[in-house]
Amino acid sequence: MPDDPEELLELLAAEAAPLSTWVDCAKAYLAVGKEDAFTHICLEGVKVTTDSLGGACCGWRGGRAD
């Protein structure tokens, strides 16, 4: 596990990893006390996986649910 999670984020995004994988990686950082990395990975994972859906996650579009 890299000290800086940016390398990991690049890999997860490049591989189009599912959100569950992002969360599992984030939990590994949390387990060693890196709360900021945990939060960062979770937020980036949601952003990247939502973007890959064209912003249409769970019917969510432009600030309103469809």
C-alpha positions as CSV (number, residue, x, y, z in Angstrom):
1,M,0.0,0.0,0.0
2,P,1.6,3.3,-1.1
3,D,2.0,6.0,1.6
4,D,0.5,8.5,-0.8
5,P,-2.9,7.2,-2.1
6,E,-2.7,9.2,-5.4
7,E,-0.8,6.3,-7.2
8,L,-3.6,3.9,-6.0
9,L,-6.3,6.3,-7.2
10,E,-4.8,6.5,-10.7
11,L,-4.7,2.7,-10.8
12,L,-8.3,2.2,-9.6
13,A,-9.5,4.8,-12.1
14,A,-7.5,3.4,-15.0
15,E,-8.9,-0.1,-14.3
16,A,-12.5,1.2,-13.9
17,A,-12.6,-0.6,-10.5
18,P,-16.0,-1.0,-9.0
19,L,-16.9,1.3,-6.0
20,S,-16.6,-1.7,-3.6
21,T,-12.9,-2.0,-4.5
22,W,-12.3,1.7,-3.8
23,V,-14.0,1.3,-0.4
24,D,-11.9,-1.8,0.4
25,C,-8.7,0.1,-0.4
26,A,-9.9,3.0,1.6
27,K,-10.6,0.7,4.6
28,A,-6.9,-0.5,4.4
29,Y,-5.8,3.1,4.9
30,L,-8.3,3.6,7.8
31,A,-7.0,0.5,9.5
32,V,-3.5,2.1,9.8
33,G,-4.9,5.4,11.0
34,K,-4.9,7.3,7.8
35,E,-8.3,8.9,8.1
36,D,-7.6,11.6,5.5
37,A,-6.6,9.0,2.9
38,F,-9.7,7.0,3.7
39,T,-12.0,10.0,3.1
40,H,-10.1,11.0,0.0
41,I,-10.3,7.6,-1.6
42,C,-14.0,7.2,-0.8
43,L,-14.9,10.6,-2.3
44,E,-12.8,10.1,-5.4
45,G,-14.3,6.6,-5.8
46,V,-17.8,8.0,-5.7
47,K,-16.9,10.7,-8.2
48,V,-15.1,8.5,-10.7
49,T,-17.7,5.7,-10.6
50,T,-20.5,8.2,-10.9
51,D,-18.8,9.9,-13.8
52,S,-18.4,6.6,-15.5
53,L,-22.2,6.3,-15.4
54,G,-22.6,9.6,-17.2
55,G,-23.8,11.2,-14.0
56,A,-26.9,8.9,-14.0
57,C,-26.2,7.1,-10.7
58,C,-29.4,6.0,-9.1
59,G,-31.5,8.3,-11.2
60,W,-29.6,11.4,-10.0
61,R,-29.3,14.1,-12.6
62,G,-28.3,17.7,-12.2
63,G,-29.4,18.2,-8.6
64,R,-32.7,16.4,-8.8
65,A,-33.8,12.8,-8.7
66,D,-35.6,11.6,-11.8
